[in-house]
Amino acid sequence: MPHPTSAHARLTRCPPLATALATLLATGVMLREAAAQVLVENALESAWKTTAEWTFEEDLRISGPPGGYLGMVVAVAADSRDNIYILDYVTQEIHVFDPEGEFLRTLGGQGDGPGEFRDALGPAIAAGDTLWVADQRAPRYSIFGPDGTFIGTRVRRGASSGGARTERCTIARDGSYMEWWTRYPKEEKSGDMSDIDLLHFHPIRVLPDGAKQDTLPYLEFTQQMADMPSVGVRRPVYFGPELRRVLGCNDDIWFALSGEYRLYGRSLEGDTTLIATLDGVTPADIDEADRDEVRAPFERRPNPALMADYLRTLPEKKPVIVNIFVDGAGQVFVVPETSRVDAGTAIDAFRDDGFFVGRMAVPKSVRIDPGTVYATEDYLLFAGEDDAGAPYVTRLRIRR
């Protein structure tokens, strides 16, 4: 993991960071000297010091197409006209709705034919509101016009099926398509999947014509593993730290080790340019509800010994960062989980210079999936579910 060195050396080479420094000093945020990057230390008490408080208002909820319902929402997106795209993993269909929630059309479907998907990753909106959909099992990208017309495919090279996903701002400024490629170096070397603690997350850049596909410098992460005597292998620890990562909107990447409140901004070339922290955050304890979450899968397929292994290896504290995402307009958002904040009940906002804007409460009537989100400057789209467990997509309007 990168270490902060001298901010001044970096600032003299990078005018945008110099501007950020002046702004941050004016607002009273503490900076430490570091070479090649800026370290911004924020505190919860600094929330809403430079802007009026933001709040969320749910102004739209979509439960499915006419006469139907949503099965498993795994990705959402919006185009420049604020049309909403919802990927249902069960049917491999993308349902499209207008800004008022009126149904427009359905794209895709399970299959190998033109415009169909076998294992779609999620919609990404390109220039002119064209839609790119990567397929994990079929080596291709399917491309649709803004009216839903199927345009054609591009060959998808190299990307593995493990952990790749589309995200907000996967279409870069030059029009290239961006996604993640997850590699397991030890498994590739030994062929043994029983010890996959080391992971490499590569950004993949695909030119609009598909002719060139670059693998960019990776993020390296080692999972917390534990011995499971009942099955004779090591497995990831429940509630262990994870690497949260998102492709930014300015040819950059944001990432965090979920066990600490520390965000890293990094260029696609692999240089860490900024680190932002938030003090005053206390991790939540692992409680009985969390242990019940570990026990739940074994109710369907009992394995008392393996369940005991997982319970034995639980950490004392939960990670403080559930997810990070960006909005395309310079904001970076964090879904925290702390001793005072349950996961999915609040969202922290940062500027792209690392300054903490403030914390927004999610309306109590909304139950969001923090991992399935799409953000714009004006609103956030989340997958959620009602009290009966039925999926929906909610739009939370940001009121400034």
Buried (B, 14 or more C-beta within 10 A) or exposed (E): EBEBBBBEBBBEEBEEBBEBBEBBEEEEBBBEEBEBBBBBBBBBEBBBEBEEEBEBEBBBBBEBBEEBEBBEBBBBBBBEEBBBBBBBBEBBBBBBBEBEBEBBEBBBBEEEEEBBBEEBBBBBBBEEBBBBBBBBEBBBBBBBEBEBEBBEBBEBEEBBEBBBBBBBBBBBEEEBBBBBBBBBEBBEEEEEEBBBBBBBBBBBBBBBEBEEBEBBBBBEBEBBBBEBEBEEEBBBBBBBBBBBBBBBBBBBBBBBBBBBBBBBBBBBEEBBBBBBBBEEBEBBEBEEEBBEEBEEEBEEEEEEEBBBBBEEBBBEBBBBBBBBBBBBEBBBBBBBBBEEBEBBBBBBBBBBBBBBBBBBEBBEEBBBBBBBBBBBEBBBBBBBBEEEEEBBBBBBEBBE
